[in-house]
Amino acid sequence: MSRRRVIEKAAREERASAIRRCRRCDPCGWLLGPDRTPIDPAVRCTHRTPTSPAVRDITVPIHEPDLYYQPPHSPTDPED
């Protein structure tokens, strides 16, 4: 085998491996929708790990309490 053929074969095997590992595309490398059907218009998959949706961790409070917060005083309120 020539050196070029070896390089092309390695690249082809790497692409096939990426398609097999990817959960977002079909066996031919086309991107699928959330219901696992082909999307329209057809788009080639990049086989990158999808970014996780922005989901809040339910163990973390929505607002951290500010322990040193003091409400501002209104000028009409008498000061003690």
ZIWOPE-V153870 format. One record per residue. N is the residue number from 1. PHI is phi as a letter, one per 30 degrees, with the letter a starting at -180 (NA if undefined). Layout:
n = <N;N>
phi = <PHI;PHI>
This chain:
n = <1;2;3;4;5;6;7;8;9;10;11;12;13;14;15;16;17;18;19;20;21;22;23;24;25;26;27;28;29;30;31;32;33;34;35;36;37;38;39;40;41;42;43;44;45;46;47;48;49;50;51;52;53;54;55;56;57;58;59;60;61;62;63;64;65;66;67;68;69;70;71;72;73;74;75;76;77;78;79;80>
phi = <NA;d;d;d;d;d;d;d;d;d;d;d;d;d;d;d;d;d;d;d;d;d;c;c;b;d;d;c;j;c;d;c;d;d;c;i;c;d;d;b;d;d;b;d;d;c;i;d;d;d;d;d;d;d;c;d;d;d;d;c;d;d;b;d;d;c;d;c;d;b;d;d;d;d;d;d;d;d;d;d>
